[in-house]
Amino acid sequence: MFRSRIQDAVLFTLGWLPAQLYGLIVRARHRLYDAGILPSRAGSIPTLVLGNLTVGGTGKTPLTERLVLDLEEVLGKGAVGILSRGHGRDTSGFQWVTAESTSAEAGDEPVMLTRKLPHAVVAVCENRLEGIERMRDEHPELKWVVCDDAFQHRALKPTISMLLIDSTQPIASDRLLPVGRLRDVPERALDADAIIVTRLDDVHGDLRATYAPTFPASKPIFGTHMETDPLREWPGDVTCANGDEKASPDQRERIITVAGISRPERFMDRLAERFQVVRREAFSDHQAFTSTDFKRWKRIIDSDRLHALITTEKDVVRLPLRGIEGVPIRYEPMHAEWQEPHELKAWLRDQIERHTVTSDGAS
């Protein structure tokens, strides 16, 4: 115990100076944008920008899906697009994303969103302003674009910005990289138009007091929770066996779990409540799977007589469209739900109407 505390103190001391330098650089960059020295302008289509201050997952992809559906309720299907950087792809520049796109071409999250949201056009581009212009020119029916993970992309001045805070990783008690998990300075939260607290339990207290006590009272804070859907087969995409938590552990289906996401233990622990998890394989976020991985999983399933390989909805995008020969694959879909949907939808509708009136008046 004593040695562990000494090690923690040494690691903190070694990381303190780099964290201070990192903070100086990040703050200087923001001041250059705030002063207009670095250019920043609005997109050619109104934008709703999502982002977070921490590294790792905060639920941006399910929230992107949720907000696109909410926007479509107001604007109509086909009027909302998605623009992403396409993290993890092997390509560069502007790319349209289709249901047949691969994660190597467009990134796993944009491909997943394309398959889940058939009415929304999806594109990837590192330069968000350039990407929005291409989307406007080639899809003039678009009225709004949702930009996931663009809170730090200061060259784009968002119409609406929403900051995500993971309820299990509050930023108030976190520190800048490399000491903590913050990739941006905590005061940047004040620039958001709204905060979304993700991964809440059904019961929660005062979100503002707990997660953002300094956030202006004039700006809203919304809560969300994640819900899992029944497992589906891959390929085929049909509902399949979902496990039996009532059976004794030795009578449950034997499986291998595979995940290349942030904090995969949550996914694997959920499956352990319904299946006999014989083997767990965790990869880094967005890591591309290889033929060597496929062959190893096939050997494990055959030698241990497993019933299936179960992975996440995001990871299945990095598997072949025709699956892996001889490997029964299932995946777990998830979606985000608002704690108070009426409050969020009323605020979102007001924002859309206000900015639409402003845009019409300006034109």
ABEGO torsion letter per residue (X at the ends): XAAAAAAAAAAAAAAAAAAAAAAAAAAAAAAAAAAGABBBBBBABBBBBBBBABBEBAGAAAAAAAAAAAAAAAAEBGABBBBBAGBGBABBEBBBBBAABBAAAAEAAAAAAAAABAABBBBBBABAAAAAAAAAAABAABABBBBBGAAABAABBBABBBBBBBAABBAAABBBOAABABABBAAAAAABABBBBBGBBABBBBAAAAABAABBAABBBBBBBBBBBBBBBOBGGBBBBAEBAABBAAABBBBBBBBBBBGAAAAAAAAAAABBBABBBBBBBGBBBBAAAAAAAAAAAAAAGBABBBBBAAAAAABBAAEBBGBBBBBBBBBBBBABAAAAAAAAAAAAAAAAAAAAAAX
